[in-house]
Each structure stands twice: as C-alpha cells, then as structure tokens.
Amino acid sequence: MTTATALKKLYLFQLSTTSIPLPSGQTLEMSSGCYLIETLDNKRILIDSGMAPGAPPSPAPPSTNEKNILEHLAQLNLRPQDIDTLICTHFDVDHAGYHDHSPAPS
C-alpha cells in the first residue's frame, strides 16, 4: 500500500545565470536551477543539485549570480544530511554536481 503526501513548500534555487549570444545578434538569457520540496510529513526532496566545483569548462559564456546548492540549503539552516530524497532528472554535469554531498540511501 502506498500513501500520498502533500506539498507544504516548494523552493526554486537559482544557481547561476548566463547570456548566450545568438547568430541574430540577440541573446538568450539562461538560468540554472534546482528545486527543494518540503512535504506536510516533514520530508525534504531535492531535485537536481547543480554544477560541481571544478567541473570541466563549458563552451558557454561565463556564468554570473552563482550560488551553489550548499549555500542555498545553509540559508534555510539545512545540510545535505537533511535531504530525505534526491531526484536526478538526468546526469548532465549541471544537474548532478553535488550528488556526492547527499547521504547514501540506507
């Protein structure tokens, strides 16, 4: 039997921004982010974890407004150990960079 849980709070963490030049002369504004879900039964679910320090350089222009997931969690007085579930949408370097900071499942 499974039980449903309800959403209590949803956080969108902006990890960085960058402006990509387009051939038309315009720019494409991009934002990298991840989500933290808090449920009514006091569980915390992190979706993606951002770019790891020391990740290979990207061909994109340098990012600005950078703030990693550990800094975002600390602002909420949380640590990686406070995350109950980590969901990885896919394993690109900008989505899975801080996964090793989360505790292994027991």
C-alpha positions in Angstrom: 0.0 0.0 0.0 1.3 3.5 -0.8 0.3 6.7 0.8 0.2 10.1 -0.8 2.0 13.0 0.8 1.1 16.7 0.2 3.3 19.6 -0.7 4.0 22.0 2.1 6.6 24.3 0.4 8.4 24.5 -2.9 11.7 26.3 -3.3 13.3 27.2 -6.7 17.0 27.8 -6.2 18.7 29.9 -8.9 22.2 28.5 -9.2 23.5 30.8 -11.9 22.6 32.8 -15.0 24.3 33.3 -18.3 23.7 35.2 -21.6 24.2 33.1 -24.7 24.8 35.2 -27.9 22.6 34.1 -30.8 23.5 34.4 -34.5 20.7 37.0 -34.9 22.7 39.3 -32.6 20.2 38.8 -29.7 21.0 37.0 -26.5 19.3 34.0 -24.9 19.1 34.5 -21.1 19.5 31.2 -19.3 19.2 30.3 -15.7 20.4 27.1 -14.0 18.4 25.9 -11.0 17.1 23.1 -8.8 14.1 22.5 -6.6 13.6 21.7 -2.9 10.2 20.3 -1.9 9.1 20.1 1.7 6.1 17.9 2.4 3.5 18.0 5.1 5.0 14.9 6.7 8.3 16.9 7.0 10.2 15.2 4.3 12.6 17.1 2.0 13.1 16.2 -1.6 15.9 17.8 -3.7 15.5 17.7 -7.4 18.9 18.0 -9.1 22.0 19.5 -7.4 23.7 21.8 -9.8 27.2 22.2 -11.2 30.1 20.7 -9.2 33.1 22.9 -8.3 35.9 22.1 -10.7 33.6 20.9 -13.4 35.0 21.0 -16.9 34.7 24.4 -18.5 31.7 25.0 -20.6 31.8 26.5 -24.1 29.0 28.9 -22.9 29.9 32.4 -21.7 30.9 32.6 -18.0 28.0 32.4 -15.5 27.1 35.1 -13.1 24.9 35.2 -10.0 26.4 31.9 -8.9 25.3 30.3 -5.7 25.6 26.6 -5.1 23.1 24.2 -3.6 25.1 24.0 -0.3 24.8 27.8 0.1 21.0 27.7 -0.6 20.5 24.9 1.9 22.6 26.8 4.5 20.3 29.8 4.1 17.4 27.6 5.2 19.6 26.2 8.1 19.7 22.8 6.3 22.6 20.5 5.4 22.8 17.8 2.7 22.1 15.2 5.5 18.7 16.9 6.0 17.6 15.8 2.5 15.4 12.6 2.6 15.3 12.0 -1.2 17.5 13.2 -4.0 16.0 13.0 -7.5 18.2 13.4 -10.5 16.4 14.3 -13.7 19.4 13.4 -15.8 23.2 13.1 -15.3 24.5 16.2 -17.1 27.2 18.0 -15.2 25.0 20.9 -14.4 22.3 18.7 -12.8 24.3 16.1 -10.8 27.3 18.1 -9.5 26.6 17.9 -5.8 25.0 14.5 -5.6 28.0 13.1 -3.7 27.2 15.5 -0.8 24.0 13.7 -0.1 23.9 10.7 2.2 23.7 7.3 0.5 20.4 5.6 0.8 20.1 3.2 3.7 
